[in-house]
Amino acid sequence: MNDPWFSSLWTLQEAFLCTNAIILSHNGEAALDVSTFNLRPWSLHQLFTFANDLILWSERSRAPRAEPEFNELMELVRRSGLAELHLNNPMALLGVSYTRKTTRDLDRIYGIMQVFGSEFKVGLSREGADPHKEYTLAELEDEFGAAIIEQYPILNQMHVYLSPPELGKAWCVRGNSAVPMIAERGDLFGWDSGNRIDVNIEIGHTAMCKISTLMVNGSMWAKLSGRACPFANLQQAWRQADRSPLASRMLRSNWRMHRSSIPSIHMIALDRGTSFEPQVPELRILNVIGLGPNEYQHDLALWITEQPGAEDLQVFLLGRSQMGEEYFYTGMLLIERAIANVTHWHRVGICMWLTSHLSDSDSSGGDHPIRSLLIGETKEWQTLEGLFG
């Protein structure tokens, strides 16, 4: 992993676009997968899956963390971006792209933009661009971020910040974020490419908000328009739904983002560096799923409601996604604040919740009473508009 291949930004893009490539040794021989009886060449996809499983295991295992060799290995894997290449979500690549080396700073955009499609061309590569204009990295980041948010408004928010973004830039990824396991499938949020698309399962998404960009005092911000519900209302609804007899259907769920045998109805992933960042180790883990009983997510939601300012925390409804016969909703945790005379909505994290199991149309039982709230059809959901950043 110290080979220059693992440090180049251009190879990060190429690896994402062709995960079925075969790994060769220095003398040109195919590396073989010896874990099966029928030896077969090892592909990049297998390497990325192994790295992703290693990262997930490291988050759940505490035994080797005191060993310097273990920490060195984990840092090497994280810096390489191998685990992120396993995810079918291009936002993950933006998060690790800044750890890769480039010849020029501007290549941090030019060297990764094609993962979103050949139509994504910004700066000097854009048709009709002034060939004499000298772009700064910040200008390219804004232009690239605006292009992503225009075409993929939900996918654009499917990540968490590992460090606080600068003022006005909490709407885009600039090398300081990661994609949690709850958002690993970009095709559920509008992403229609990649190498992990299911052909036998109906996948769909519906945006339930509008997100755009605009200039404010010479800086590019985002603007939100949609509906939001107080977080405390959803926290109570999630617990009530999980205590319902209908919750037993969750055990038969095919919702692949659940990595637990007893999943909860909701999943939360919080940004780092906000007043809602938990200090309890069990709740600080990026992928707070698959750790055991479903109380972990309920404990996290309850902890959030107990923090100062939680009464003002809102869940902005991003959209609805479908996987087969299952439906879930996606939201962004927001709180309003005023800094430098600019009042705006600032994000705290993202959340998702399953709703399809709460509809009992096949029997006389009807829908669960809390279902209307969870699908955004009650008075708790009010219009939310304003600057976002």
C-alpha positions as CSV (number, residue, x, y, z in Angstrom):
1,M,0.0,0.0,0.0
2,N,3.0,2.3,-0.1
3,D,3.1,1.9,-3.8
4,P,2.6,5.3,-5.7
5,W,-0.5,3.8,-7.2
6,F,-2.3,4.2,-3.9
7,S,-1.4,7.8,-3.5
8,S,-2.4,9.2,-6.9
9,L,-5.8,11.0,-7.3
10,W,-6.1,10.0,-10.9
11,T,-5.9,6.3,-10.0
12,L,-8.6,6.8,-7.4
13,Q,-11.0,7.9,-10.1
14,E,-10.0,5.1,-12.5
15,A,-10.4,2.5,-9.7
16,F,-13.9,3.7,-9.0
17,L,-14.9,3.5,-12.6
18,C,-13.6,0.0,-13.2
19,T,-13.7,-2.1,-10.0
20,N,-13.6,-5.4,-12.0
21,A,-10.0,-4.8,-13.0
22,I,-7.6,-7.7,-12.1
23,I,-4.7,-7.1,-9.8
24,L,-1.3,-8.0,-11.2
25,S,2.0,-8.5,-9.5
26,H,5.1,-6.6,-10.5
27,N,6.1,-9.3,-12.9
28,G,2.7,-9.3,-14.6
29,E,1.1,-12.3,-13.0
30,A,-2.5,-12.2,-11.7
31,A,-2.9,-12.2,-8.0
32,L,-5.0,-15.2,-7.0
33,D,-7.8,-15.4,-4.4
34,V,-6.7,-18.4,-2.3
35,S,-9.8,-18.3,0.0
36,T,-11.8,-20.5,-2.5
37,F,-11.2,-24.0,-3.8
38,N,-11.3,-22.7,-7.4
39,L,-8.5,-20.2,-7.6
40,R,-9.4,-17.1,-9.4
41,P,-7.8,-13.7,-10.0
42,W,-8.2,-11.1,-7.3
43,S,-10.2,-8.1,-8.6
44,L,-10.1,-4.5,-7.3
45,H,-13.7,-5.0,-6.0
46,Q,-12.5,-7.8,-3.8
47,L,-9.7,-5.7,-2.4
48,F,-12.0,-2.8,-1.7
49,T,-14.5,-5.1,0.0
50,F,-11.8,-6.5,2.2
51,A,-10.6,-3.0,3.2
52,N,-14.2,-1.9,3.9
53,D,-14.8,-5.0,6.1
54,L,-11.5,-4.2,7.9
55,I,-12.6,-0.7,8.7
56,L,-16.0,-1.8,10.0
57,W,-14.4,-4.4,12.2
58,S,-11.9,-1.9,13.5
59,E,-14.7,0.3,14.7
60,R,-16.3,-2.5,16.6
61,S,-13.2,-4.1,18.1
62,R,-11.3,-2.4,20.9
63,A,-8.7,-5.1,21.7
64,P,-5.9,-4.1,19.2
65,R,-6.3,-0.4,19.3
66,A,-3.4,0.1,21.7
67,E,-1.1,-1.7,19.3
68,P,0.9,0.8,17.2
69,E,1.0,-1.6,14.2
70,F,-2.8,-1.7,14.2
71,N,-3.2,2.0,14.3
72,E,-0.6,2.4,11.5
73,L,-2.4,-0.1,9.3
74,M,-5.8,1.6,9.9
75,E,-4.4,5.0,9.1
76,L,-2.8,3.6,5.9
77,V,-6.1,2.0,4.8
78,R,-8.1,5.2,5.5
79,R,-5.6,7.4,3.7
80,S,-5.6,5.2,0.6
81,G,-9.4,5.4,0.3
82,L,-9.7,1.7,-0.5
83,A,-12.7,1.2,1.8
84,E,-14.5,4.2,0.2
85,L,-14.0,2.6,-3.2
86,H,-16.2,-0.3,-2.0
87,L,-19.2,2.0,-1.5
88,N,-21.5,2.7,-4.4
89,N,-21.5,6.4,-3.5
90,P,-19.3,8.9,-5.3
91,M,-19.5,11.3,-2.3
92,A,-17.2,8.9,-0.5
93,L,-14.5,9.6,-3.1
94,L,-14.7,13.3,-2.6
95,G,-14.1,12.8,1.1
96,V,-10.8,11.0,0.6
97,S,-9.6,12.7,-2.5
98,Y,-7.7,15.3,-0.6
99,T,-5.5,12.6,0.9
100,R,-4.3,11.7,-2.6
101,K,-1.3,13.4,-4.4
102,T,-1.7,15.7,-7.4
103,T,0.7,17.5,-9.6
104,R,-1.4,20.7,-9.4
105,D,-3.9,21.8,-6.8
106,L,-6.6,22.2,-9.4
107,D,-6.4,18.5,-10.3
108,R,-8.2,17.9,-7.0
109,I,-11.3,18.7,-9.0
110,Y,-10.2,17.9,-12.6
111,G,-8.9,14.5,-11.4
112,I,-12.1,13.3,-9.7
113,M,-15.1,15.1,-11.4
114,Q,-15.6,12.3,-14.1
115,V,-16.8,9.8,-11.5
116,F,-20.1,11.8,-11.5
117,G,-20.4,11.4,-15.3
118,S,-18.8,12.6,-18.5
119,E,-21.2,15.6,-18.5
120,F,-19.6,17.0,-15.3
121,K,-17.1,19.5,-16.7
122,V,-16.1,22.6,-14.7
123,G,-13.5,25.3,-15.0
124,L,-11.4,25.2,-18.2
125,S,-12.9,21.8,-19.2
126,R,-16.4,23.3,-19.5
127,E,-17.6,24.1,-23.0
128,G,-17.3,27.8,-23.8
129,A,-15.0,28.5,-20.8
130,D,-12.5,31.3,-21.2
131,P,-9.2,29.7,-21.9
132,H,-7.3,32.6,-20.4
133,K,-9.1,32.6,-17.0
134,E,-7.0,31.5,-14.1
135,Y,-9.2,29.5,-11.7
136,T,-8.5,29.1,-8.0
137,L,-9.2,25.8,-6.2
138,A,-12.0,27.4,-4.2
139,E,-13.7,28.6,-7.4
140,L,-13.5,25.1,-8.9
141,E,-14.8,23.6,-5.7
142,D,-17.8,25.9,-5.7
143,E,-18.5,25.3,-9.4
144,F,-18.2,21.5,-9.0
145,G,-20.3,21.5,-5.8
146,A,-23.1,23.5,-7.5
147,A,-23.1,21.1,-10.4
148,I,-23.5,18.1,-8.1
149,I,-26.2,19.7,-6.0
150,E,-28.2,20.6,-9.1
151,Q,-28.3,17.0,-10.4
152,Y,-28.1,15.1,-7.2
153,P,-29.7,17.2,-4.4
154,I,-30.2,14.2,-2.0
155,L,-27.0,12.4,-2.8
156,N,-25.1,15.6,-2.2
157,Q,-26.0,15.4,1.5
158,M,-25.3,11.7,2.0
159,H,-22.1,12.1,4.1
160,V,-21.0,13.4,7.5
161,Y,-18.4,16.0,8.2
162,L,-15.3,14.7,10.1
163,S,-14.3,18.3,10.9
164,P,-16.3,21.5,10.8
165,P,-16.7,23.1,7.3
166,E,-15.9,26.8,6.9
167,L,-18.8,29.2,7.2
168,G,-21.2,29.0,4.3
169,K,-19.7,25.7,2.9
170,A,-21.7,23.1,4.9
171,W,-23.6,22.2,1.6
172,C,-20.7,20.6,-0.2
173,V,-17.8,18.2,0.3
174,R,-14.3,19.5,0.4
175,G,-12.1,16.6,1.6
176,N,-13.4,16.7,5.2
177,S,-16.2,14.1,5.2
178,A,-17.0,10.4,5.0
179,V,-19.9,8.4,3.9
180,P,-21.5,6.3,6.7
181,M,-22.7,2.8,6.0
182,I,-26.3,4.0,6.1
183,A,-25.7,5.9,2.9
184,E,-23.5,3.4,1.1
185,R,-25.9,2.8,-1.7
186,G,-25.9,5.9,-3.9
187,D,-28.5,4.4,-6.2
188,L,-31.0,4.9,-3.5
189,F,-30.5,8.7,-3.6
190,G,-30.4,9.3,-7.4
191,W,-27.0,7.9,-8.4
192,D,-27.6,5.8,-11.5
193,S,-24.1,4.5,-12.2
194,G,-21.5,2.4,-10.5
195,N,-20.7,-1.3,-10.4
196,R,-23.1,-2.4,-7.6
197,I,-26.5,-1.8,-9.2
198,D,-29.1,-4.5,-8.5
199,V,-30.9,-5.5,-11.7
200,N,-33.5,-7.6,-10.1
201,I,-34.7,-5.1,-7.4
202,E,-36.7,-2.1,-8.2
203,I,-34.8,1.0,-7.0
204,G,-36.2,4.5,-6.9
205,H,-36.1,7.8,-5.2
206,T,-38.2,11.0,-5.0
207,A,-36.8,14.4,-4.0
208,M,-39.1,16.2,-1.5
209,C,-37.2,19.4,-1.3
210,K,-35.3,22.0,-3.4
211,I,-31.6,22.9,-2.8
212,S,-29.9,25.4,-5.0
213,T,-26.9,27.8,-4.8
214,L,-26.6,31.5,-4.7
215,M,-24.0,34.2,-4.0
216,V,-24.0,36.0,-0.6
217,N,-21.5,38.7,0.0
218,G,-19.2,37.3,-2.6
219,S,-19.3,33.7,-1.3
220,M,-21.4,30.8,-2.7
221,W,-24.0,29.5,-0.3
222,A,-26.9,27.1,-0.7
223,K,-30.6,27.8,-0.3
224,L,-33.2,25.3,1.1
225,S,-36.9,25.1,0.4
226,G,-39.0,22.2,1.8
227,R,-40.6,20.9,5.0
228,A,-39.1,20.2,8.4
229,C,-40.3,18.6,11.6
230,P,-38.9,19.1,15.2
231,F,-36.4,16.3,15.9
232,A,-38.0,15.6,19.3
233,N,-41.2,14.6,17.5
234,L,-39.5,12.2,15.3
235,Q,-37.4,10.8,18.2
236,Q,-40.7,9.9,20.0
237,A,-42.3,8.5,16.8
238,W,-39.3,6.3,16.1
239,R,-39.4,4.7,19.5
240,Q,-43.2,4.3,19.4
241,A,-43.0,2.6,16.0
242,D,-40.3,0.2,17.2
243,R,-42.5,-0.8,20.1
244,S,-45.3,-1.7,17.7
245,P,-46.2,-5.3,16.9
246,L,-45.6,-4.4,13.3
247,A,-41.9,-3.8,14.2
248,S,-41.4,-7.6,14.0
249,R,-41.5,-7.2,10.2
250,M,-38.1,-5.5,10.5
251,L,-36.5,-8.9,11.2
252,R,-37.5,-10.0,7.7
253,S,-36.3,-6.8,6.1
254,N,-34.1,-6.8,3.1
255,W,-32.9,-3.3,3.8
256,R,-29.2,-3.9,3.2
257,M,-28.0,-0.9,5.1
258,H,-29.0,-2.7,8.3
259,R,-26.0,-4.6,9.6
260,S,-27.8,-5.8,12.7
261,S,-30.0,-8.8,13.4
262,I,-32.3,-6.6,15.4
263,P,-32.4,-3.3,13.4
264,S,-34.2,-0.2,14.6
265,I,-36.6,1.8,12.4
266,H,-34.2,4.7,12.2
267,M,-30.5,5.4,11.7
268,I,-28.6,8.6,12.5
269,A,-25.1,9.7,11.5
270,L,-23.8,12.9,13.1
271,D,-21.4,15.5,11.9
272,R,-18.2,16.1,13.9
273,G,-17.4,19.4,15.5
274,T,-21.0,20.5,16.4
275,S,-22.6,20.9,19.8
276,F,-24.4,17.7,19.1
277,E,-21.3,15.5,18.8
278,P,-21.5,12.8,21.5
279,Q,-18.5,12.0,23.7
280,V,-19.7,8.5,24.6
281,P,-17.5,6.1,22.6
282,E,-20.4,3.8,21.6
283,L,-22.3,6.8,20.1
284,R,-19.3,8.4,18.5
285,I,-18.7,5.5,16.0
286,L,-19.4,6.7,12.5
287,N,-21.4,3.6,11.6
288,V,-23.6,3.3,14.7
289,I,-25.3,0.2,13.3
290,G,-24.7,-3.5,13.7
291,L,-23.3,-3.1,17.2
292,G,-25.9,-5.2,18.9
293,P,-29.5,-4.4,20.0
294,N,-31.5,-1.7,18.4
295,E,-31.2,0.5,21.6
296,Y,-28.0,2.1,20.3
297,Q,-29.9,4.3,17.8
298,H,-32.6,5.1,20.4
299,D,-30.0,6.0,22.9
300,L,-28.4,8.3,20.4
301,A,-31.7,10.0,19.5
302,L,-32.6,10.4,23.2
303,W,-29.1,11.9,23.9
304,I,-29.6,14.4,21.2
305,T,-32.9,15.6,22.7
306,E,-31.2,16.2,26.0
307,Q,-28.5,18.6,24.6
308,P,-28.7,22.4,25.0
309,G,-30.6,23.9,22.0
310,A,-32.2,20.5,21.0
311,E,-35.7,22.1,21.2
312,D,-34.7,24.1,18.1
313,L,-33.3,21.1,16.1
314,Q,-35.2,20.4,12.9
315,V,-35.2,17.4,10.5
316,F,-35.4,18.7,7.0
317,L,-37.1,16.2,4.7
318,L,-34.8,15.4,1.8
319,G,-36.7,12.6,0.0
320,R,-38.1,9.1,-0.2
321,S,-36.3,6.0,-1.5
322,Q,-37.5,2.6,-2.5
323,M,-35.8,-0.8,-2.6
324,G,-38.2,-3.4,-3.8
325,E,-41.3,-3.2,-1.6
326,E,-39.6,-1.2,1.1
327,Y,-39.7,2.5,1.5
328,F,-37.7,4.8,3.7
329,Y,-37.3,8.6,4.2
330,T,-34.2,10.6,4.4
331,G,-33.7,13.8,6.5
332,M,-31.0,16.3,7.4
333,L,-30.6,17.5,10.9
334,L,-30.5,21.3,11.0
335,I,-30.3,24.1,13.5
336,E,-30.6,27.8,12.8
337,R,-27.8,30.1,13.8
338,A,-26.5,33.6,13.0
339,I,-22.8,34.2,12.4
340,A,-21.2,37.3,10.9
341,N,-24.6,38.9,10.5
342,V,-25.8,36.0,8.3
343,T,-28.7,33.9,9.6
344,H,-28.7,30.5,8.1
345,W,-29.4,26.8,8.6
346,H,-26.4,24.7,9.7
347,R,-26.4,20.9,9.4
348,V,-25.7,18.6,12.3
349,G,-26.0,15.2,10.5
350,I,-28.3,13.0,8.5
351,C,-30.9,10.4,9.4
352,M,-33.1,7.8,7.7
353,W,-36.2,5.8,8.8
354,L,-38.1,2.9,7.4
355,T,-41.9,3.2,6.9
356,S,-43.1,0.4,4.7
357,H,-43.5,-2.1,7.5
358,L,-46.0,0.3,9.2
359,S,-48.6,-0.2,6.5
360,D,-50.9,-3.2,7.2
361,S,-53.1,-3.1,4.1
362,D,-53.3,-6.9,3.9
363,S,-55.3,-7.2,7.1
364,S,-58.0,-5.3,9.0
365,G,-55.5,-3.7,11.2
366,G,-54.8,-0.8,8.9
367,D,-51.8,1.5,9.1
368,H,-49.9,2.3,12.3
369,P,-51.2,5.6,13.8
370,I,-47.7,7.1,13.7
371,R,-47.1,6.3,10.0
372,S,-48.6,9.7,8.8
373,L,-46.1,11.6,10.8
374,L,-43.2,9.5,9.6
375,I,-44.1,10.0,5.9
376,G,-44.4,13.8,6.3
377,E,-48.2,14.2,6.2
378,T,-49.0,15.8,9.6
379,K,-49.1,19.3,10.9
380,E,-45.7,18.7,12.7
381,W,-44.1,19.2,9.3
382,Q,-43.8,22.9,8.5
383,T,-42.3,24.9,5.7
384,L,-38.6,25.6,6.1
385,E,-36.7,28.0,3.8
386,G,-33.5,30.0,4.0
387,L,-29.8,30.0,3.6
388,F,-27.9,26.8,4.1
389,G,-24.3,26.6,4.9
